[in-house]
Amino acid sequence: MTLETSLSVYHAGCLGFNCVDTSQSAAFSAPAFGTFYRGTPASRRGMNPITKEFIQLPATVRPAFRPGDRLRRGVRRNPRT
């Protein structure tokens, strides 16, 4: 996706996350970039920072990203210093 456009990797990622409709089970795939899909993390224990009381945070649906092979190879070849 970033190879054919002038978008940075960050902005292409934001575009992909905005394209994922979390109410549906479909995934959005961009060839050579990666796949955006629905992630469903389990419920977990959190803490109220003001009262220090432990609370149960419910399971949610969040967009998630799995990078493609070409993106992984490109990142490995061009590490940030």
ChimeraX attribute file (.defattr): number of C-alpha atoms within 10 A of each C-alpha:
attribute: neighborCount
match mode: 1-to-1
recipient: residues
	/A:1	18
	/A:2	15
	/A:3	10
	/A:4	6
	/A:5	8
	/A:6	10
	/A:7	13
	/A:8	12
	/A:9	14
	/A:10	10
	/A:11	12
	/A:12	17
	/A:13	18
	/A:14	11
	/A:15	13
	/A:16	22
	/A:17	20
	/A:18	12
	/A:19	15
	/A:20	21
	/A:21	16
	/A:22	17
	/A:23	9
	/A:24	9
	/A:25	10
	/A:26	12
	/A:27	17
	/A:28	16
	/A:29	18
	/A:30	14
	/A:31	13
	/A:32	15
	/A:33	22
	/A:34	20
	/A:35	18
	/A:36	23
	/A:37	23
	/A:38	21
	/A:39	14
	/A:40	12
	/A:41	11
	/A:42	10
	/A:43	11
	/A:44	10
	/A:45	9
	/A:46	13
	/A:47	12
	/A:48	9
	/A:49	8
	/A:50	6
	/A:51	7
	/A:52	9
	/A:53	9
	/A:54	11
	/A:55	11
	/A:56	10
	/A:57	12
	/A:58	11
	/A:59	11
	/A:60	11
	/A:61	12
	/A:62	15
	/A:63	17
	/A:64	16
	/A:65	18
	/A:66	12
	/A:67	15
	/A:68	15
	/A:69	13
	/A:70	13
	/A:71	17
	/A:72	14
	/A:73	10
	/A:74	10
	/A:75	11
	/A:76	10
	/A:77	9
	/A:78	8
	/A:79	7
	/A:80	6
	/A:81	3
